[in-house]
Amino acid sequence: MSESLAPIVQTEKLTHTYGLRVALHELTLSIFPGEAFALLGPNGSGKTTLFRILTTLIPPADGVARVLGYDLATQREQVRPFIGVVFQNPSLDKQLTAEENLIYHGHLYGLRGRELRNRIKLLLERVDLADRAREIVNTFSGGMRRRVELAKGLLIRPRLLLLDEPSTGLDPIARSDLWKYLDQSRRETGVTIVMTTHLMDEADRCDRVAILDHGKLVACDTPENLKARVGGDVITLTTRGDPEALRKLLHEKLDIPAEVVGSAVRFERAAGHQFVPELIESLPGMVESVQVGKPTLEDVFINATGHRLTDD
């Protein structure tokens, strides 16, 4: 990934509404060739609307959205041959074989004959389904179907691969396999990958992460840089009593600015493990459990928005 190259995806003050509800508010971001880029946010954050715009399903209502330099308001037909899409909901015909699903998808893009057969053979080998090519998709597991979906998305050799919640419904092994195939495709073809996700570990594997909340971009950087913004260790407390009362005591007794997140109280502190004894001694009987850890993308999200990713 090189930011000296022209962006493959670019939005400028992109805004989209559904009636009175604002799904995207003046979103400006750039995604560069070869990146694996995550759009991280809860339901209602705007990531699905952005995905629908980038996949040309809906035109942008206001502002600018471009893919490969094409304006998605006026040039959606021109950009479609260059994008592959893996939707969250299955798009396979379960009564056809894996090979037949890919054949019919190739026909939609004008692929025929030896070229199409060679691409299908290569992709089914890449996703470890070459020996199952002529089996009915309805007999496949969820992970196997997801691999066919990925092969389908890569069949046209896209410049941009868009994935909507790609790990939904997959067990840990299938999720690991999916990433193996994605990484291999990036190495071999240089495809740019943009995915929506609400999974922190999935976002952590990307080159950069854009955090969306209520239609706004609240942070965008590498996972490492985002976590570095939190500062210190993250200390999370639970109590049998009122979390708000515990938060106030932390401020009054120890001058610690904390916040209530769900049913817990959370704050950052350098060398957090060394501070735990003083904390327990200062709040006798108030603390039920203490957790000290390095910042995660969940902590970044809380810092940026004031609530957990799952609160919405």
N, C-alpha and C positions, 0 to 999 in steps of 0.2 A: 504494500500500500504506500502510495506516495502522494502527498498533498500538493506536489508540484504539477500533477496531472489535473486535467479538467474533471470536475465532479461527474460521476455517472448518474447520481440523483441530486437534485437541488430544489429546495423550496424557499420561497421568499414571502414572508407574511401570509402564509397559506391559512385561510380561514374557511371553515365549513360549518353550517348550521343545519339542524333539523327542526324546523319551526322556530320556537323560542330557545331551544337548547343549542348551546355552542359546543360543537364536538371538537373543533380545532380553532385555536385563537392565535393568529399571526405567527405561525410556526415557520422558523427559518433554520435550515440545516443543510449540510452538504455531506454526501457519502462518496468516497473515492474508489477508483478501480481496484479490485482485488481485496477489498475489505470484507470482513464478516462483521456486520453491524446489527446490533440488537435495539429494538424499540421496546422498552421495558415500562410496564405500567399496569394498573388494575383495570377491571372493567369500567368503562366510562372515561378512560384517560385520553382517548382519541386515537390510540394506535390502530384499532380496526378500521376506523374511517380513513386514516392515512394509507393503510394497506389497500383499501378499496380504490383509493385514488391512484396509487402507484400501479395497481394491476389494471387500470383503465376501466374498472367496473362503473365508476361514477366520475363525472368531471369535477374539478375543483370549483367551488362556488365563488371564491374571491382569493386574490393573491396569485402567486405563480408556483407551478410545479412542473419540473422538467425531468425527463429521463433520457440520457444520451443526447441531450440538447433538444429533444422534441418537447414541445409544449403540450401538456396533457389536457389542456382545455380545447385545443384545436387540432392536434396531431396524434390522437390516440391510435388510429389505424396504422400509422407509420411505425409506432414504437412496439406494437404487439409482436412482430417477428423476432424481437431481440430479448424478450423477457420470458422466463419460465416461472410457473406458479405452482406451489403446493398449498392447497387450501386446508384449513383445519378440518372441515367436514370431508369425508371421502368422496372422490370424484370418479372412482373406478366402476366399471360395469362388472358386477360380481359373477355374472353368468358367462363371462368370457375368460379366456386364459390370460396370464400375464402378458404373453407375447401378443395376443390379439388386442388387448387394451393399448399397447404401444403402437401397433400397426395402425389402428384407427386414429390415434392421436397424431401420428406422423402424417397421415393422409390429409388431416385438417390443415397442415402447414405445407402441403405440396410435396412431401417426401414420398418417394416410391422406390421400388426395385432394390438393387444391390446396396445402394447407399443406405436405405432405411434398414434393411436386414443387418447390415454391418453395425449400424449404430445400436440397434436393439440388442444384438449379441454382446457388444462391448459393455453396454450399460447393465444388462442382467448379470454379466460376469462381475462387474464392479460392485453390485449390491448383493452378491452371493446368491443369486436366484437362477443361474444358468440351467441348473438341473431341474428347476420347477417351471420353466418357461411355458410349457404346454399343459399346465394344470390350472383348473378353474380357480379363480381368485376367491370364490366363496369358501374354499377349503383352507385358505391361508389364515394365519394368526394376524393379530393387529399389527405387530411389528413387521411382518412380511408384506402386508398391504401397504404399510407406510413406505417400505423400500421400493415397491412398484410405483407408488406416487412420486417418489424422488426420481426414479428413472424416467418417468413420464415428464417431470419438470425439466430434466436435463436433456431430453431427446433432441430438442431443436438447437442444442449447443448455445444456450442463451448467454448474453453478456451480463444479464442481471437475473438472479434467482431469488424469488420472493417466497417466503415461507410463513404461514400463519400458524402460530403455536405448534411448531413441528413435533414436539415431544408429547403432545396430548394423548393420553391413554396408553403410553408406552411404559414398559417396565424398565428398570435401570440398565439391563443388558441391551435391550433394544435401543434405548436412548444413546448408549455408548456406541453402538454399531452405527446409528444414524450419523453421529458426529464423525466417525471414521470415514464414512462415505463422503460427507461434506468436505472434510479436510483434503481427501484425495482429489476430489473434483477441483477444489481451489488450486491445488498444486499443479494439476495436469492441464487445466484449461484457463486458469486465471479468472474464473467467474466471480463476480461480486455477489455476496449473499446478504440479504436484508431479511430479518425475521422479527415477528412480533412474539413476545413472550412475557409471562409473569413469573417465570422460574429463574431464581437468582443464579443457580449454578450454570444454567444455559447461557445467560447473559455474560457470566464471568468468562466464558470461553471465547467471546467475541473480541475483536480488535478495539471496538469502541461501543459505547452504550449511550443511547439517548433515553433519559428518564422523562416520561410524560405523566402529567397529572391534570385532570380536568381540562384537557385540550391544550395545555401549555407545556412548552419545553422548559423543564426546571434545571436540567444539567445534561452535559454531553461531553464525554471524555473517555479515555481508556479506563478499564476497571481499576487498575492500580492507582491512577491519578485521582479517580473519584473517591476511592477509599482513603487515600492520603489526606483528603480534605477534612475528614472527620476528626482526626487528631487524637492521639492517645489510645488507651484501651476503652472498650465499651463495657460499662457496668450496668447490669440489669438486676433489679431487686423485685421480689414478690413479698407480699405481706398478707397476714390473715385479716388485717383491718382495711381501712380505706386508703387506696393508693394516693389519693390527693392529699390526705393528712401526712403521709410519709414524705411526699414531695415537699410540702411546706416545712416539715421538720429538717429536711436536708438543707434547705435554704437558711432557716433560722439558726440551726446549730453549727453547720459546717460551711455556710456560705457557698453552697453548691447549686448552680442552676440546673435543675432536672426537669424532666417532662414525663407525664403519664401517657403511656402508650398501651392501649388495651387495658389489661388488668395489672400491668407492671409499671415500674418507675425506672427510667433510663437516664444515664448521663455519661459523659466521657471524662477520663482522668488518665494522666500520664502515670506509668508504672502502677496500674490499677490493682494488681495482686498485692502490692505492698500496702495499699490503702485499706484493704478489707478489714484487718483487725481494728483499726481506729473507727471505721464505719460501724462495725457491730457494737463496739463499746459505747459509741455516742448515741446509739439508738436501741437501747436494751428492750428486747421483747417485741420490737416492731418488725424486724426483718425475718421473713420465713426462709428465703433462699437468696443466694448471691451468685450471679454468673458473670465471669470476666472473660472477655474475648477480644480478638483483634477485629477491627471494623470489617463488615461485609457490605455487599451492595444493599442489603436490607437496611443497614444503618445509614448508608448514604441516602436511601429513599426517605427514611424517617427524618433525617436532618433537613432534607430539601423540602419536604411536604408537611411535616408535623404529624404524620400518621403512618401506620404500617401499610404495606402493599395490599394486604388482605382486608383492611378495615372497610373498604368500599363494597 
